[in-house]
Amino acid sequence: MRDILPVLSGWYAAHLPFGLATVVAVSRSAPRGPGSAMAVGPDDEVVGSVSGGCVEGAVFGLAREAAAGGEARLETFGYSDEDAFAVGLTCGGEITLLIRPVTPELDPSFGAVAASVADGEPVTVASVVDGPAPRGATLAVWPETAAGALGSRGLDVAVAADARGELALGATALRHYGPGGERREDSVTVFLHSFAPPPRMLVFGAIDYAAAVARVGAFLGYRVTVCDARPVFATPARFPEGVEVVVDWPHRYLRGTDTDERTVICVLTHDPKFDVPLLREALRRPAAYVGAMGSRRTHADRMRHLAGSGLTPAALSRLRSPLGLDLGARTPEEVAVSVAAEIVALRWGGSGVPLTVTEGAIHPRRRA
């Protein structure tokens, strides 16, 4: 959804109705996760994707009907291999879509939500998926305010509280309530779609490898910062547009920077006077990934220094070093791909081995 919001905002501002199809639930090996979206707007223009192509033709027709004034509806697409003309997912999964019309009259808060996402401000959109409450009704929830309505005051209050909890985690999920927001009932299903600010990638060491890692990090959707104590190397001209470049001692910069459970930290300085103080700080704070470049001898020396600095075995076990997966990488760009592959595998619980030798779901659920 985030990627297509600029186009949707233009349609919305011009009062051009569009049909919005959003994935609200998946099972097994579905190709796209909850929150993925596709829209059909003026002149049958299509943006986004909900299945990578498997069911887009059918969804196009449904979204087009919604844009023309149709009502919100819920549709499920599963696997079908017996009928060559049936619409279904070839991957064997199942997706459920909420398809609804969007206009300023039907969804007065859509423009404010799009502006918040563009500005990096956290917001959650709650949409009624099923039950006695009006299907497609939305409630936009910010940390301090809310706009919209789901059908009852009690439901609005309960959903807003849960939406703020999901927003703190950057999570997207289905929740169930009673018509008045009763938490022990499940007659109303609500989809909570959180738009948290992009996760951060902190790259330390302004070398050629850092430029490549920064480039792939930005491609994956991270907000990238490169930090180095040497001003001759830490110059914006050496890095992709949009990457923040900071001149500071790495450990001092990290000490004054907020991180969370989604933050990725890549230590490419390859110099003990930078590495050890920096990693000592990194391994004591929340982060999804802490990786460091270096040979196995460098890693062994580094671990001895870190162990001697008082870090616990549990903290030391978080360090991914040498960083990256074994792809046989040589160039900075190839190394960046191996680092990105390790980050993605760690995020989703992937094994890192070729899919040709694995069994089961290709798209596993997020690890708990």
C-alpha atoms as one frame of an Amber mdcrd trajectory, in Angstrom:
protein
   0.000   0.000   0.000   2.754   2.457   0.938   4.229   2.353  -2.586   0.987
   3.278  -4.349  -0.193   5.961  -1.930   1.246   8.872  -3.980  -0.940   7.886
  -6.947  -3.976   7.284  -4.738  -3.461  10.665  -3.081  -3.590  12.353  -6.473
  -6.853  10.654  -7.373  -8.310  11.449  -3.965  -7.327  15.139  -4.109  -8.910
  15.417  -7.561 -12.132  13.801  -6.240 -11.698  10.889  -8.645 -13.257   7.731
  -7.148 -11.201   4.550  -7.109 -11.629   0.967  -6.020  -9.101  -0.267  -3.474
  -8.405  -3.985  -2.952  -6.360  -4.820   0.146  -5.081  -8.219   1.268  -6.453
  -8.719   4.787  -5.618 -12.389   5.344  -3.392 -15.075   3.818  -2.789 -18.758
   4.364  -0.135 -21.223   3.295   2.131 -20.075   0.478   0.362 -16.863  -0.528
   2.505 -14.616  -2.762   1.780 -11.257  -1.043   1.271 -10.468   2.619  -1.505
  -8.622   4.466  -1.550  -4.946   3.572  -0.602  -5.504  -0.074  -2.940  -3.485
  -2.247  -4.118  -2.848  -5.780  -6.327   0.000  -6.965  -8.305   0.818 -10.086
  -8.852   4.495 -10.768  -9.834   6.862 -13.574  -9.626   5.531 -17.138  -9.150
   2.031 -15.657  -5.609   2.842 -14.537  -4.224   0.106 -12.284  -1.575   0.490
  -9.602  -0.235  -2.078  -7.139  -0.547  -5.835  -6.894  -2.201  -8.345  -4.567
  -0.937 -11.650  -5.951   1.945 -11.061  -8.332  -0.384 -11.614 -11.297  -2.382
 -14.736 -10.430  -5.752 -13.121  -9.691  -5.206  -9.517 -10.760  -7.615  -9.868
 -13.689 -10.500 -10.836 -11.435  -9.566  -8.220  -8.826  -9.461  -5.564 -11.542
 -13.115  -6.216 -12.350 -14.171  -6.118  -8.700 -12.225  -2.939  -7.949 -13.603
  -1.338 -11.097 -17.136  -2.075  -9.883 -16.286  -0.522  -6.510 -14.922   2.605
  -8.191 -18.155   2.915 -10.167 -20.178   3.128  -6.987 -20.320  -0.460  -5.829
 -20.374  -1.501  -2.196 -17.467  -2.852  -0.179 -17.096  -6.620  -0.453 -14.932
  -9.464   0.805 -13.468 -11.965  -1.673 -11.282 -15.035  -1.146  -9.100 -16.613
  -3.811  -7.585 -20.049  -3.303  -5.789 -22.706  -5.267  -7.471 -24.221  -8.318
  -5.793 -26.613 -10.725  -8.722 -28.706 -11.915 -10.421 -26.058 -14.010  -8.079
 -24.413 -16.505 -10.335 -21.356 -16.655 -10.817 -20.916 -12.908  -9.310 -17.908
 -11.164  -6.930 -18.993  -8.430  -3.431 -18.916  -7.013  -0.908 -21.227  -8.652
   1.238 -21.213  -5.493  -1.296 -23.222  -3.492  -2.077 -20.459  -1.005  -5.167
 -18.434  -0.254  -5.751 -14.705   0.047  -8.738 -12.751   1.313  -9.314  -9.239
  -0.013 -11.355  -6.307   1.195 -12.447  -4.366  -1.880 -13.994  -0.968  -1.255
 -14.741   2.314  -3.015 -12.756   5.350  -1.875 -13.898   8.964  -2.237 -13.564
  11.993   0.072 -17.216  11.533   1.015 -16.872   7.827   1.896 -13.464   8.082
   3.588 -12.830  11.653   4.813  -9.575  10.724   6.589  -7.812   9.045   3.644
  -5.973  12.226   2.655  -4.688  12.778   6.191  -3.502   9.162   6.368  -1.640
   9.472   3.071  -0.003  12.705   4.241   1.116  11.074   7.492   2.647   8.128
   5.644   4.462  10.496   3.270   5.830  12.472   6.237   6.936   9.344   8.128
   4.345   9.831  10.867   2.924   6.609  12.355  -0.735   5.858  11.673  -2.949
   2.773  11.678  -6.021   2.356   9.471  -8.734   0.096  10.898 -11.263  -1.250
   8.370 -14.354  -3.349   9.051 -13.983  -6.594   7.127 -17.002  -8.596   8.269
 -19.884  -8.566  10.727 -22.859  -6.356  11.593 -20.776  -3.165  11.454 -20.687
  -1.449   8.018 -18.204  -3.321   5.832 -15.465  -1.011   4.566 -15.974   1.572
   7.302 -12.616   2.973   8.423 -11.075   4.527  11.503  -7.680   6.229  11.181
  -5.692   6.124  14.419  -2.650   8.234  15.278  -0.763   8.059  18.595  -2.830
  10.914  20.027  -5.885  11.315  17.781  -8.330   9.376  15.610 -10.717  10.125
  12.740 -13.578   8.155  11.224 -16.087   5.688  12.654 -16.730   1.940  12.556
 -20.379   1.784  13.574 -20.478   2.305  17.345 -18.680   4.371  19.936 -17.653
   1.295  21.911 -16.166  -0.352  18.835 -14.251   2.819  17.961 -12.742   3.006
  21.455 -11.694  -0.650  21.583 -10.246  -0.658  18.083  -8.355   2.613  18.641
  -6.689   1.168  21.734  -5.628  -1.979  19.886  -4.555   0.016  16.831  -2.138
   2.062  18.925  -0.680  -1.154  20.307  -0.145  -2.561  16.820   1.284   0.764
  15.671   3.988   0.639  18.340   5.124  -2.672  16.830   4.583  -1.700  13.198
   2.250  -4.714  12.973  -0.702  -5.490  10.695  -3.369  -7.973  11.807  -7.029
  -8.994  11.989  -8.849  -8.426  15.286 -12.288  -9.569  16.427 -14.857  -7.734
  18.561 -18.493  -7.563  19.495 -20.700  -4.852  17.916 -19.996  -2.544  20.850
 -16.288  -3.319  21.041 -16.642  -6.303  23.373 -13.287  -8.097  23.382 -14.670
 -11.532  24.227 -16.911 -11.618  21.173 -15.993 -12.142  17.537 -18.971 -11.039
  15.456 -17.061  -8.067  13.968 -13.761  -8.561  12.150 -11.498  -5.528  11.780
  -8.293  -5.255   9.764  -5.606  -3.121  11.401  -3.092  -1.837   8.856  -0.164
  -0.069  10.507   2.025   2.424   8.687   5.039   2.823  10.932   8.036   4.881
   9.788  10.504   2.866   7.689  13.006   0.822   9.719  16.531   2.191   9.990
  19.739   0.776   8.572  22.896   2.144  10.184  26.047   1.528   8.154  29.386
   2.310   9.796  32.482   2.792   7.652  32.353   4.979   4.529  33.977   2.521
   2.138  32.960   1.144  -1.261  31.174  -1.765   0.412  29.165   0.717   2.481
  27.943   2.487  -0.658  26.713  -0.831  -2.071  25.089  -1.885   1.217  23.426
   1.532   1.514  22.050   1.194  -2.002  20.513  -2.243  -1.391  19.242  -1.122
   2.029  17.371   1.776   0.463  15.986  -0.627  -2.153  14.640  -2.850   0.653
  12.848   0.129   2.196  15.221   1.078   5.007  16.034   4.645   5.995  19.794
   4.472   5.627  22.460   6.388   7.529  26.197   6.018   6.842  28.573   7.122
   9.608  32.353   7.472   9.618  34.780   9.504  11.694  36.841  10.416   8.620
  35.405  13.451   6.792  37.452  12.774   3.677  35.450   9.556   3.139  32.083
  10.470   4.687  30.840  12.751   1.918  27.312  12.662   0.423  28.754  12.564
  -3.101  30.060   9.028  -2.487  26.654   7.613  -1.551  23.226   7.189  -3.170
  20.792  10.077  -3.109  18.601  10.043  -0.024  21.201   8.327   2.196  22.110
  10.355   5.277  25.871  10.751   5.767  27.221  11.598   9.242  30.768  12.495
  10.270  31.268  11.281  13.849  32.955   8.562  15.847  30.721   5.515  15.251
  30.205   4.506  18.894  29.446   8.107  19.887  26.905   8.509  17.095  25.203
   5.213  17.944  25.065   6.110  21.630  23.002   9.171  20.765  20.751   7.406
  18.230  17.486   5.590  18.910  17.205   1.988  17.688  14.377  -0.525  17.898
  13.660  -4.168  17.131  13.574  -3.415  13.382  16.918  -1.587  13.181  19.749
  -3.083  11.119  23.353  -2.264  12.098  26.181  -3.067   9.649  29.725  -2.496
  10.891  32.089  -2.195   7.930  34.809  -0.078   9.559  37.184  -3.049   9.755
  39.352  -1.273  12.310  39.500  -2.367  15.993  39.608   1.198  17.320  36.225
   1.773  15.671  34.777  -1.765  15.708  35.123  -2.730  19.353  33.578   0.370
  21.009  30.865   0.429  18.375  29.922  -3.248  18.712  30.028  -3.000  22.489
  27.347  -0.313  22.189  25.370  -2.069  19.412  25.097  -5.409  21.226  23.627
  -3.758  24.316  20.683  -2.157  22.542  17.623  -3.338  20.581  18.266  -4.243
  16.932  17.037  -6.816  14.443  20.512  -7.407  13.045  24.069  -6.581  14.075
  26.675  -7.654  11.524  30.368  -6.919  11.195  32.754  -7.291   8.261  36.108
  -8.991   8.612  38.073 -12.205   8.212  37.657 -15.092  10.630  40.910 -14.066
  12.327  39.576 -10.521  12.692  36.341 -11.913  14.090  38.172 -14.061  16.653
  40.274 -11.120  17.828  37.196  -8.916  17.971  35.270 -11.467  20.040  38.110
 -11.685  22.576  38.100  -7.922  23.021  34.302  -7.818  23.303  34.208 -10.665
  25.818  36.807  -8.860  27.876  34.688  -5.712  27.899  31.973  -7.364  29.952
  29.445  -8.388  27.293  27.475 -11.493  28.199  27.489 -14.657  26.052  23.866
 -13.893  25.104  24.850 -10.449  23.824  27.845 -11.814  21.916  25.672 -14.473
  20.258  23.724 -11.707  18.489  26.739 -10.710  16.403  26.661 -11.896  12.772
  30.305 -12.005  11.769  31.627 -12.360   9.185  28.397 -10.778   7.973  26.438
 -12.052   4.965  25.522 -15.425   3.478  28.002 -17.632   1.663  27.312 -16.657
  -1.951  30.922 -16.575  -3.090  30.618 -12.773  -3.310  33.650 -10.752  -4.389
  32.649  -7.262  -5.530  31.081  -4.669  -3.197  27.750  -5.126  -4.974  27.872
  -8.909  -4.570  28.787  -8.573  -0.900  25.855  -6.178  -0.450  23.523  -8.807
  -1.916  24.875 -11.426   0.512  24.357  -9.062   3.457  20.820  -8.236   2.305
  20.078 -11.938   1.908  21.160 -12.616   5.488  19.045  -9.731   6.794  15.963
 -10.987   4.935  16.558 -14.595   6.030  16.919 -13.545   9.661  13.812 -11.383
   9.470  11.567 -14.127   8.111  13.270 -17.210   9.544  14.614 -18.425   6.201
  17.279 -21.123   6.041  19.447 -19.448   3.400  19.737 -22.666   1.399  18.530
 -23.049  -2.226  14.768 -23.535  -2.563  15.404 -26.492  -4.845  16.538 -28.550
  -1.836  13.858 -27.384   0.615  10.300 -28.577   1.152   7.148 -26.926   2.439
   6.003 -23.333   2.155   8.119 -21.002   0.031   6.769 -17.940   1.845   6.969
 -18.816   5.569   5.128 -16.885   8.218   7.036 -14.251  10.169   8.866 -15.778
  13.122   7.429 -15.024  16.550
